[in-house]
C-alpha cells in the first residue's frame, strides 16, 4: 500500500520519531489507528476498558520501549527489638 502524505503530516511524523516517542512511521500509524478505533468505540458505546497498567504500557506509544514491568520484591525493613 502506498500512502501519500501532506508535507505537514510528514513533518509531524518525523518530529514524533526524532523526539523518541516512536521508533518509525509504522508505529506512529499504529498509534493513530488505535486512537481512531478507541474514539469510534466510545461513540458507539462499545469501548473495551483496559484491564491494568501492564495493558496500558504494552500498547503504543509505550510498546517496544523495553520497560521492565516486573514487580520489585517488597523486603520488610529491619526492626530493633
PEFENLIN-V538966 format. One line per field, one symbol per residue. ss: DSSP state (~ for helix, > for strand, _ for the rest). psi: psi as a letter, one per 20 degrees, with the letter a starting at -180 (. if undefined). A space follows every 50 residues. Layout:
BEGIN
ss: ???
psi: ???
END
This chain:
BEGIN
ss: ______~~~~~~~~~~~~~_____~~~~~~~~~~~~~~~~~~~~______ __~~~~~~_______________________
psi: ppppqqhhggggghghghijhqhrhhhggggghghghgghhhgijkpoqq gahgggiiqqjipjjkqojqpqpnpqqqpp.
END
